[in-house]
Amino acid sequence: MDVAELTGSQSRTRAAILDATASVLARDRTATLPEIAAAAEVARSTVHRYFTDRDRLIYETTLDSIRVIEETITAASIDDGPARDAMRRLITNLVPEGDRIVFLFADPAVLRDIPGEQLPNSTPILELILRGQREGTFDPEISAEWIRIALFGLLIKSSREAAYGLVDRHTIVPTLTRIFERGVATTP
């Protein structure tokens, strides 16, 4: 089904299937199409109408999740203001996309078939971290890549814990921000 030819209702259905797929597979990589269809509140035949098979569904969910994460990063306006404030906005914006972050980054195999030019772009986050290091906010003795990995590690862990009801979702942003800042801040 050509995405450009979808009606409004079809676009919403497709989006619901993609969102449900990311959420379900973030919790259980072996989830079945019927489980995904149930989470999307559609019939299995509807999933097949939009996606020919499970591999195509996962591929399209991967591309959609990359798009969502990149839009989320853009919406955080991380080029504006001091790096500490920009990082706090970034964390605040990324936490609600936790299932997509887990789906994309917890299992490296998910990105295996994605062409290089379509892979997630970590440059904006690395530039934010480097700016924070120049401003004296983030420890310059820790590589920017390590700080980025730490950030996403915290996002993955907190998202998984919330998905399983081990932490309250409303506590993730302040807790993750505090842990992140204390872990990568410059020492006074």
N, C-alpha and C positions, 0 to 999 in steps of 0.2 A: 504494500500500500504506500503510495507516494505521499510523503508528509505535506508537500506543497498543495495537494489537492484535498486535504481533509477539511471537513466542515468544522464549525465551532464545537459542536457536540463530539465529533470524532477526535478532535484535538484534545479535548478534556479527557475523553476515555483513554486515549493513548498516553497522556500525561499521568493519569491515575495508575495505569499499568506499569509505567516506568518507575514511578515513585514507589509503588508497592513492591516491585521487584528489588529495588535497592534496599528497602527496609527489610524485606523477608530474607534476602540473601546476606545481608549484614549480620543477621542473627544465625542463619543456618545455610551454609553454602550448598547443602544437598537438598534444599527445599524443592518440591515438585511444582510443575506448572499448575496443578489444581490448588496447591497452597497459595501460590502467587495470585491466581485468579480470585480466590476467596478474599485475600487481603485487598485486592483492587475492587472487590465487590462487583465482579463481572463473571460471566461464564467462561469455562476453559475454551470454548469455541470462539469467544470474542478475542481472547489472547491470541489464538491461532489466526484470526482474521487480520490482526495487526502485525504479527510476527510469525514467520514461517516455522520456526523451531526454537528450542531453548537457547541454542548458541546465538541465533540472531537477536533474541530478546536480551541476552546478557551483553552482547556487543552494543546494541542500541542503548541499553541502560548505562553502560560505561560511558559512551559519548555524551548522553544526557547528563549524567552526574558530573562529568568534567565541565560541561557548559554551566551547570548550576553553581558549582564551586567557583568557577572563574567569575561569574556574575556576582556572586556573594562577595568575593574579594574586591571587585570593582565598586560595589555598593558601599563597602566599608571606607572608601575614600582614604586609603592608607598613605597617600602622598601628602595629605593635609595635616598640618599641625605637628606638634612634637611626636617623636617616635613612640613614646610610652602611651600617649592617647590614641595614636593610630593602631597600635598593637591591641589595645583594649577594645577598640571598635571592631578590629578584625576577629578577635576571639568571640565577642558578643554576636557577630554576624555568622561565624562558622558553627557555633555550637548547635543551632537548630538544624543544621545540615549534617548532623553527626552520623546518621545512617548512611548517607552517601559517602562520607569520609571513610567510614569503616568498610563499606562496599568496595571503594576504590583502592584503599591503601593497606588494608589488613592482609590481603592476599596478593602478592606480586603477580600471580598468574592472570589476574583480571585485566591488567594493562598489556599483557603479552602480545596480543594481536592488534593493538592500536598503532597506527602509523605514527612515526616520530613527530610529525608536524601537528598531530592531534593530541599528543600527550599533555597532561596537565603542565601548565607553565608556572614554575616555582620562582621565576625571576622577580615578580613584584614583592613577594614575601622576603626573599633574600635581600633585595634592595632596602626594604624597610628595616630589616635587622642590621644591615651595614650602616644605614643612617643612624639607627639607635646606638650602634657602637661608636660612631663619630661624635654623637651628641653626649656620650658618656652614660647612656641609659643601660645598655647591654654590655656585658663583659667582652672586651675586645680580644681577650685571650682564648675565648671559645670560638671556634669557627662558625661562621654564619650558617653553614649547612648543618652543623650539629645542633644549633639552636632551632633551625627549622624542623629538623627531625624530632627534637624534643617536644616542640609545639604539637606536631601531628601525633606523636606518641601519646601525649596527654589527651588530645582530642579523641583519639581512638579509644583509649582506656575509659575515659569518662562517658563516652557515648555507649559503649558496651555495658558499662555498669548501669546506666540509666535505662537502657533497653531491657535489662533483666530485673529492673526494680530495686537495684542495690543502692542507688543514690537518687535523690529527688532531682528532677530535671532543672528546677528553678535554682538549685544550689551550684550547678556546674559552672556557670560563668564566673561568679566571684571566687569560687574555690580554684578553678583552673587558672584564672588570672593571678591569684595570689601565689600559687605554686610556681607558675611560669616565671613571674617577676622575681621571686626570691631565688629561683634557680639560675637565672641568667643575668641578674642585675649586677652592676659593678659594685664592688665593696666600698663602703664609705671610708 
